[in-house]
Amino acid sequence: MGCCQAKPGGISKADRAARWRSTGIVALRDSKIKELPVDVVDIASSVRTLDATHNKLGVLPEEIGNFINLQRLILAENLLERLPSTVGKLRSLKVLTLDSNRLSLLPEEVGLLQRLERLSVSRNNLNSLPSTLGNLSNLIQLDVSQNRLETLPESIGNCKSLEELIANGN
């Protein structure tokens, strides 16, 4: 009778990590976390999508650079003030969503994300954007609305695939 009973409190950490590893999807939306769990970092190379929207993340660890197969990084509605330079190692990244954080700058290394198609950093505290954004030849959509930008780097003109630039509210 007891062979199939659920454990109190839901699935175990090991089961959760195994599911993340097999699907490549880590969904931590609305989890009240202040940092990425160690078990997520431990399976970095297996993760294709990481969604930690609406949490209390204050720091993204340097180990984010180990997520070499990551295609979608969604960290909207957190408390991030900066991104580590290791974000530039995410060479498979196609979508980067950082809306509603406390970012005051983006690292130059964002320009290394050659596969990036969508970058959304609306509702932050950005005063400027790195000129390296012009290196993003696959960028289709750029949302920098609701920041403190006075100008955009001229290099954005090099983003040959750019179809949508949203920059209102600056």
C-alpha positions as a Markdown table, in Angstrom:
| # | Residue | x | y | z |
|---|---|---|---|---|
| 1 | Met | 0.0 | 0.0 | 0.0 |
| 2 | Gly | 2.8 | 2.4 | 0.8 |
| 3 | Cys | 4.8 | 1.9 | -2.3 |
| 4 | Cys | 3.4 | 4.8 | -4.3 |
| 5 | Gln | 2.8 | 7.4 | -1.6 |
| 6 | Ala | 4.1 | 10.9 | -2.2 |
| 7 | Lys | 6.6 | 12.2 | 0.3 |
| 8 | Pro | 5.5 | 14.9 | 2.6 |
| 9 | Gly | 6.3 | 18.3 | 1.2 |
| 10 | Gly | 6.3 | 17.2 | -2.5 |
| 11 | Ile | 9.2 | 15.8 | -4.5 |
| 12 | Ser | 12.7 | 15.4 | -3.1 |
| 13 | Lys | 15.6 | 17.6 | -4.1 |
| 14 | Ala | 17.2 | 14.6 | -5.9 |
| 15 | Asp | 14.0 | 14.0 | -7.9 |
| 16 | Arg | 13.7 | 17.7 | -8.7 |
| 17 | Ala | 17.4 | 17.9 | -9.9 |
| 18 | Ala | 16.9 | 14.7 | -12.0 |
| 19 | Arg | 13.8 | 16.2 | -13.6 |
| 20 | Trp | 15.7 | 19.5 | -14.4 |
| 21 | Arg | 18.6 | 17.5 | -15.9 |
| 22 | Ser | 16.3 | 15.3 | -18.1 |
| 23 | Thr | 14.1 | 18.2 | -19.4 |
| 24 | Gly | 16.8 | 20.9 | -19.4 |
| 25 | Ile | 14.2 | 23.3 | -17.9 |
| 26 | Val | 14.7 | 24.8 | -14.5 |
| 27 | Ala | 11.5 | 26.7 | -13.4 |
| 28 | Leu | 12.0 | 28.6 | -10.1 |
| 29 | Arg | 9.4 | 31.3 | -10.7 |
| 30 | Asp | 7.9 | 32.7 | -7.5 |
| 31 | Ser | 10.1 | 30.5 | -5.3 |
| 32 | Lys | 11.1 | 33.3 | -2.9 |
| 33 | Ile | 14.8 | 32.4 | -3.4 |
| 34 | Lys | 17.6 | 34.8 | -2.7 |
| 35 | Glu | 20.3 | 32.9 | -4.7 |
| 36 | Leu | 20.4 | 30.1 | -7.2 |
| 37 | Pro | 20.2 | 26.8 | -5.5 |
| 38 | Val | 23.5 | 24.7 | -5.5 |
| 39 | Asp | 21.7 | 21.8 | -7.2 |
| 40 | Val | 20.9 | 24.1 | -10.2 |
| 41 | Val | 24.6 | 25.1 | -10.5 |
| 42 | Asp | 25.6 | 21.5 | -10.2 |
| 43 | Ile | 23.7 | 20.6 | -13.4 |
| 44 | Ala | 24.7 | 23.7 | -15.3 |
| 45 | Ser | 25.7 | 22.0 | -18.6 |
| 46 | Ser | 22.3 | 20.3 | -18.8 |
| 47 | Val | 20.2 | 23.4 | -18.4 |
| 48 | Arg | 18.7 | 25.0 | -21.6 |
| 49 | Thr | 16.1 | 27.2 | -19.9 |
| 50 | Leu | 16.4 | 28.9 | -16.5 |
| 51 | Asp | 13.4 | 30.9 | -15.3 |
| 52 | Ala | 13.7 | 32.5 | -11.9 |
| 53 | Thr | 11.2 | 35.3 | -12.4 |
| 54 | His | 9.7 | 37.1 | -9.4 |
| 55 | Asn | 12.2 | 36.2 | -6.6 |
| 56 | Lys | 14.7 | 38.0 | -4.5 |
| 57 | Leu | 17.9 | 37.3 | -6.4 |
| 58 | Gly | 20.4 | 39.9 | -5.5 |
| 59 | Val | 23.4 | 38.4 | -7.1 |
| 60 | Leu | 24.0 | 36.1 | -10.1 |
| 61 | Pro | 26.9 | 33.8 | -9.3 |
| 62 | Glu | 30.1 | 33.8 | -11.4 |
| 63 | Glu | 29.2 | 30.1 | -12.2 |
| 64 | Ile | 26.5 | 31.3 | -14.5 |
| 65 | Gly | 29.2 | 31.1 | -17.2 |
| 66 | Asn | 29.1 | 27.3 | -16.7 |
| 67 | Phe | 25.6 | 27.1 | -18.2 |
| 68 | Ile | 27.1 | 26.6 | -21.7 |
| 69 | Asn | 24.0 | 25.1 | -23.3 |
| 70 | Leu | 21.6 | 27.8 | -21.8 |
| 71 | Gln | 19.3 | 29.2 | -24.5 |
| 72 | Arg | 16.8 | 31.2 | -22.3 |
| 73 | Leu | 17.7 | 33.1 | -19.1 |
| 74 | Ile | 14.7 | 34.8 | -17.6 |
| 75 | Leu | 15.4 | 36.7 | -14.4 |
| 76 | Ala | 12.8 | 39.4 | -14.4 |
| 77 | Glu | 11.4 | 40.9 | -11.2 |
| 78 | Asn | 14.4 | 40.3 | -8.9 |
| 79 | Leu | 16.9 | 42.5 | -7.1 |
| 80 | Leu | 19.9 | 42.2 | -9.4 |
| 81 | Glu | 22.2 | 45.2 | -9.5 |
| 82 | Arg | 24.9 | 43.8 | -11.8 |
| 83 | Leu | 25.7 | 40.8 | -14.0 |
| 84 | Pro | 29.0 | 39.0 | -13.7 |
| 85 | Ser | 31.3 | 39.2 | -16.7 |
| 86 | Thr | 31.0 | 35.4 | -17.0 |
| 87 | Val | 27.6 | 36.0 | -18.6 |
| 88 | Gly | 29.6 | 36.4 | -21.8 |
| 89 | Lys | 30.3 | 32.7 | -21.8 |
| 90 | Leu | 26.7 | 31.9 | -22.5 |
| 91 | Arg | 27.4 | 31.4 | -26.2 |
| 92 | Ser | 24.1 | 29.4 | -26.8 |
| 93 | Leu | 21.9 | 32.1 | -25.3 |
| 94 | Lys | 19.0 | 33.3 | -27.5 |
| 95 | Val | 16.8 | 35.1 | -24.9 |
| 96 | Leu | 17.9 | 37.2 | -22.0 |
| 97 | Thr | 15.2 | 38.8 | -19.9 |
| 98 | Leu | 16.2 | 41.0 | -17.0 |
| 99 | Asp | 13.2 | 43.3 | -16.7 |
| 100 | Ser | 12.3 | 45.0 | -13.3 |
| 101 | Asn | 15.7 | 44.6 | -11.6 |
| 102 | Arg | 18.1 | 47.2 | -10.3 |
| 103 | Leu | 20.7 | 47.0 | -13.0 |
| 104 | Ser | 22.7 | 50.2 | -13.5 |
| 105 | Leu | 25.0 | 48.8 | -16.2 |
| 106 | Leu | 25.4 | 45.8 | -18.5 |
| 107 | Pro | 28.8 | 44.2 | -18.8 |
| 108 | Glu | 30.7 | 44.7 | -22.1 |
| 109 | Glu | 30.7 | 40.8 | -22.3 |
| 110 | Val | 27.0 | 40.9 | -23.3 |
| 111 | Gly | 28.4 | 41.7 | -26.8 |
| 112 | Leu | 29.9 | 38.2 | -26.9 |
| 113 | Leu | 26.4 | 36.6 | -27.0 |
| 114 | Gln | 26.4 | 36.0 | -30.7 |
| 115 | Arg | 23.3 | 33.9 | -30.8 |
| 116 | Leu | 21.2 | 36.4 | -28.7 |
| 117 | Glu | 17.9 | 37.2 | -30.5 |
| 118 | Arg | 16.0 | 38.9 | -27.7 |
| 119 | Leu | 17.4 | 41.2 | -25.0 |
| 120 | Ser | 14.9 | 42.8 | -22.5 |
| 121 | Val | 16.2 | 45.0 | -19.8 |
| 122 | Ser | 13.2 | 47.3 | -19.2 |
| 123 | Arg | 12.4 | 48.9 | -15.9 |
| 124 | Asn | 16.0 | 49.0 | -14.6 |
| 125 | Asn | 18.4 | 51.9 | -13.7 |
| 126 | Leu | 20.6 | 51.8 | -16.8 |
| 127 | Asn | 22.3 | 55.1 | -17.7 |
| 128 | Ser | 24.1 | 53.7 | -20.7 |
| 129 | Leu | 24.5 | 50.6 | -22.8 |
| 130 | Pro | 27.8 | 49.0 | -23.8 |
| 131 | Ser | 28.9 | 49.7 | -27.4 |
| 132 | Thr | 29.5 | 45.9 | -27.7 |
| 133 | Leu | 25.7 | 45.5 | -28.3 |
| 134 | Gly | 26.6 | 46.3 | -31.9 |
| 135 | Asn | 28.2 | 42.9 | -32.1 |
| 136 | Leu | 24.9 | 41.1 | -31.7 |
| 137 | Ser | 24.2 | 40.3 | -35.3 |
| 138 | Asn | 21.3 | 38.0 | -34.5 |
| 139 | Leu | 19.5 | 40.4 | -32.2 |
| 140 | Ile | 15.9 | 40.8 | -33.4 |
| 141 | Gln | 14.3 | 42.6 | -30.4 |
| 142 | Leu | 15.9 | 45.0 | -27.9 |
| 143 | Asp | 13.8 | 46.4 | -25.1 |
| 144 | Val | 15.5 | 49.1 | -23.0 |
| 145 | Ser | 12.4 | 51.0 | -22.0 |
| 146 | Gln | 11.8 | 52.6 | -18.6 |
| 147 | Asn | 15.5 | 53.2 | -17.8 |
| 148 | Arg | 17.6 | 56.3 | -17.5 |
| 149 | Leu | 19.2 | 56.3 | -20.9 |
| 150 | Glu | 19.9 | 59.6 | -22.7 |
| 151 | Thr | 21.5 | 58.1 | -25.8 |
| 152 | Leu | 21.9 | 54.7 | -27.5 |
| 153 | Pro | 25.3 | 53.6 | -28.7 |
| 154 | Glu | 25.8 | 54.2 | -32.4 |
| 155 | Ser | 27.0 | 50.6 | -32.7 |
| 156 | Ile | 23.3 | 49.4 | -32.4 |
| 157 | Gly | 23.2 | 50.3 | -36.1 |
| 158 | Asn | 25.4 | 47.2 | -36.7 |
| 159 | Cys | 22.6 | 44.9 | -35.4 |
| 160 | Lys | 21.5 | 43.8 | -38.9 |
| 161 | Ser | 18.7 | 41.5 | -37.7 |
| 162 | Leu | 17.2 | 44.1 | -35.4 |
| 163 | Glu | 13.4 | 44.5 | -36.1 |
| 164 | Glu | 12.2 | 46.0 | -32.9 |
| 165 | Leu | 13.8 | 48.6 | -30.6 |
| 166 | Ile | 11.7 | 49.6 | -27.6 |
| 167 | Ala | 13.2 | 52.6 | -25.8 |
| 168 | Asn | 10.3 | 54.6 | -24.5 |
| 169 | Gly | 10.3 | 56.0 | -20.9 |
| 170 | Asn | 13.9 | 57.1 | -20.8 |
